[in-house]
Amino acid sequence: LEEAAFQLQQIFRIDISIALNILGIESMRAGHSRIAYSCFKLAADRGYSKAQFNVGLCYEHGRGTEKDLEKAAFYYYHAASSCHPMAQYRYARYLLCHRPESEWDRHQKAVTFLEQAAMAGITEAQAYLGVFYMRGLQPKEKRGLKYLLLAAKNGDAQSRYHVGVCYEKGLGVQQDLAEAMRHYRQSAAAGNRNSRERLRV
């Protein structure tokens, strides 16, 4: 009986969190950002990862509350630790952009979260990792190309352009100008200016 009561409490807690998060989303759409933030915060404090991510967004963009990147990172981290892919991407970006590069453990944690987000299908994480591996102090071109190709397949025109550059210059792949042109054309058709410029050249 105690176990059944505990299970009911858990279900009720989760259902309340889901309801609060939905109410927050609807409030944000209606332009009531303070109410939205309050709903997200209540659900986030109950451990609901989607609401934790939404609280992070509120703090990052100053919606319904003051803008505070450290608080945003705090909520992104909790959502990321519960395997929320977009939170993993945003928390990793925070670590890489707002923390000293000399902190190796933070750097490694950021890369791990980025790779998890990329493998979960987050195009932004795939694109970021592709460029990250290409431009590092010790470039890992094949790994970078792998992520650029994933992002390109998900419709990211800038990543498609970078794939063209890889084929044009032989970065992580055998040089192939015809293949480079194919990628530049696809990227240009999606509106990428850099690809249009490379095609003219």
C-alpha positions as CSV (number, residue, x, y, z in Angstrom):
1,L,0.0,0.0,0.0
2,E,2.9,2.4,0.9
3,E,4.5,1.6,-2.5
4,A,1.3,2.3,-4.3
5,A,0.9,5.6,-2.5
6,F,4.5,6.5,-3.3
7,Q,3.9,5.7,-7.0
8,L,0.7,7.9,-7.1
9,Q,2.6,10.8,-5.5
10,Q,5.3,10.4,-8.2
11,I,2.8,10.4,-11.0
12,F,1.0,13.4,-9.5
13,R,4.3,15.3,-9.1
14,I,5.2,14.6,-12.8
15,D,1.7,15.5,-14.0
16,I,1.7,18.8,-12.1
17,S,5.2,19.6,-13.6
18,I,4.0,18.8,-17.1
19,A,0.9,21.0,-16.6
20,L,2.9,23.9,-15.2
21,N,5.3,23.7,-18.1
22,I,2.5,23.7,-20.7
23,L,0.9,26.6,-18.9
24,G,4.2,28.4,-19.1
25,I,4.5,27.8,-22.8
26,E,1.0,29.1,-23.4
27,S,1.6,32.1,-21.2
28,M,4.8,32.9,-23.2
29,R,2.9,32.6,-26.5
30,A,0.3,35.0,-25.1
31,G,3.0,37.5,-24.2
32,H,2.8,37.0,-20.4
33,S,6.4,36.3,-19.8
34,R,6.4,36.9,-16.0
35,I,3.6,34.3,-15.6
36,A,5.4,32.0,-17.9
37,Y,8.6,32.3,-16.0
38,S,6.8,31.6,-12.7
39,C,5.2,28.4,-14.2
40,F,8.5,27.2,-15.6
41,K,10.3,27.8,-12.3
42,L,7.7,25.9,-10.3
43,A,8.0,22.9,-12.6
44,A,11.8,23.2,-12.8
45,D,12.1,23.2,-9.0
46,R,10.2,19.9,-9.0
47,G,13.0,18.4,-11.3
48,Y,11.2,18.5,-14.6
49,S,14.0,18.8,-17.3
50,K,11.8,20.5,-20.0
51,A,10.9,23.2,-17.5
52,Q,14.5,23.5,-16.3
53,F,15.5,24.2,-20.0
54,N,12.7,26.8,-20.3
55,V,13.9,28.6,-17.1
56,G,17.4,28.6,-18.6
57,L,16.0,30.3,-21.8
58,C,14.2,32.8,-19.6
59,Y,17.4,33.7,-17.8
60,E,19.5,33.7,-21.0
61,H,17.2,36.1,-22.9
62,G,15.7,38.0,-19.9
63,R,12.1,36.9,-20.5
64,G,9.9,37.3,-17.4
65,T,13.0,37.7,-15.2
66,E,16.4,39.5,-15.3
67,K,19.0,38.4,-17.7
68,D,21.5,36.2,-15.9
69,L,23.8,33.8,-17.8
70,E,25.1,32.1,-14.7
71,K,21.5,31.2,-13.6
72,A,20.7,30.1,-17.2
73,A,23.7,27.8,-17.1
74,F,22.7,26.4,-13.7
75,Y,19.3,25.4,-15.1
76,Y,20.7,24.2,-18.5
77,Y,23.1,22.0,-16.5
78,H,20.3,20.3,-14.5
79,A,18.3,19.7,-17.7
80,A,21.4,18.5,-19.6
81,S,22.2,16.1,-16.7
82,S,18.7,14.6,-17.3
83,C,19.6,14.1,-21.0
84,H,17.7,17.1,-22.5
85,P,19.6,17.4,-25.8
86,M,19.1,21.2,-26.4
87,A,20.1,21.9,-22.8
88,Q,23.2,19.9,-23.4
89,Y,24.0,22.0,-26.4
90,R,23.3,25.3,-24.6
91,Y,25.2,24.4,-21.5
92,A,28.2,23.3,-23.6
93,R,28.2,26.6,-25.5
94,Y,28.1,28.4,-22.1
95,L,31.2,26.4,-20.9
96,L,33.1,27.1,-24.1
97,C,32.2,30.7,-24.5
98,H,32.1,32.0,-20.9
99,R,34.8,30.0,-19.1
100,P,38.6,30.1,-19.5
101,E,39.9,27.6,-22.0
102,S,42.6,26.5,-19.6
103,E,40.0,24.7,-17.4
104,W,40.5,21.3,-19.1
105,D,37.8,19.5,-17.2
106,R,35.1,22.1,-18.1
107,H,36.4,21.9,-21.7
108,Q,36.0,18.1,-21.7
109,K,32.6,18.3,-20.1
110,A,31.4,20.7,-22.8
111,V,32.6,18.5,-25.6
112,T,30.9,15.4,-24.0
113,F,27.6,17.3,-23.8
114,L,28.0,18.6,-27.4
115,E,28.6,15.1,-28.7
116,Q,25.6,13.8,-26.8
117,A,23.4,16.6,-28.2
118,A,24.8,16.0,-31.7
119,M,24.1,12.3,-31.6
120,A,20.5,13.1,-30.4
121,G,20.0,15.0,-33.6
122,I,20.5,18.6,-32.5
123,T,21.6,20.3,-35.7
124,E,23.2,23.2,-33.9
125,A,25.4,20.9,-31.9
126,Q,26.4,19.0,-35.0
127,A,27.4,22.2,-36.8
128,Y,29.2,23.6,-33.8
129,L,31.2,20.4,-33.3
130,G,32.1,20.2,-36.9
131,V,33.6,23.7,-36.9
132,F,35.1,23.1,-33.4
133,Y,37.0,20.0,-34.6
134,M,38.2,21.7,-37.8
135,R,39.5,24.8,-36.1
136,G,41.0,23.4,-32.8
137,L,44.6,23.8,-31.9
138,Q,45.1,20.2,-33.1
139,P,42.4,19.9,-35.8
140,K,40.6,16.5,-36.1
141,E,39.4,16.9,-39.7
142,K,37.7,13.6,-40.2
143,R,35.7,13.9,-37.0
144,G,34.8,17.5,-37.9
145,L,33.7,16.4,-41.3
146,K,31.5,13.7,-39.8
147,Y,29.5,16.3,-37.7
148,L,29.4,18.8,-40.6
149,L,27.8,16.1,-42.8
150,L,25.3,15.3,-40.1
151,A,24.3,19.0,-39.8
152,A,24.2,19.4,-43.6
153,K,21.9,16.4,-43.9
154,N,19.6,18.0,-41.3
155,G,19.4,21.1,-43.6
156,D,22.0,23.4,-42.2
157,A,23.2,25.4,-45.3
158,Q,26.3,26.8,-43.5
159,S,27.5,23.3,-42.6
160,R,26.9,22.3,-46.2
161,Y,29.2,25.1,-47.2
162,H,31.8,23.9,-44.8
163,V,31.6,20.4,-46.3
164,G,32.2,22.0,-49.7
165,V,35.3,23.7,-48.3
166,C,36.5,20.3,-47.0
167,Y,36.2,18.7,-50.4
168,E,37.7,21.7,-52.1
169,K,40.8,21.7,-49.9
170,G,41.0,18.0,-49.0
171,L,40.3,18.4,-45.3
172,G,39.5,15.1,-43.7
173,V,38.6,13.7,-47.1
174,Q,40.2,13.2,-50.6
175,Q,40.2,16.5,-52.5
176,D,37.3,16.4,-55.0
177,L,36.4,19.7,-56.8
178,A,33.2,18.2,-58.4
179,E,32.0,17.1,-55.0
180,A,32.8,20.5,-53.5
181,M,30.8,22.2,-56.3
182,R,27.8,19.9,-55.6
183,H,27.8,20.9,-51.9
184,Y,28.3,24.6,-52.8
185,R,25.3,24.4,-55.2
186,Q,23.1,22.8,-52.6
187,S,24.2,25.3,-49.9
188,A,23.7,28.3,-52.3
189,A,20.2,27.0,-53.3
190,A,19.4,27.2,-49.5
191,G,20.5,30.8,-49.5
192,N,24.1,30.6,-48.3
193,R,26.1,33.7,-49.5
194,N,29.5,32.1,-48.8
195,S,28.6,29.2,-51.2
196,R,27.5,31.6,-53.9
197,E,30.8,33.4,-53.6
198,R,32.8,30.2,-53.8
199,L,30.8,29.2,-56.9
200,R,31.7,32.5,-58.6
201,V,35.4,32.0,-57.8
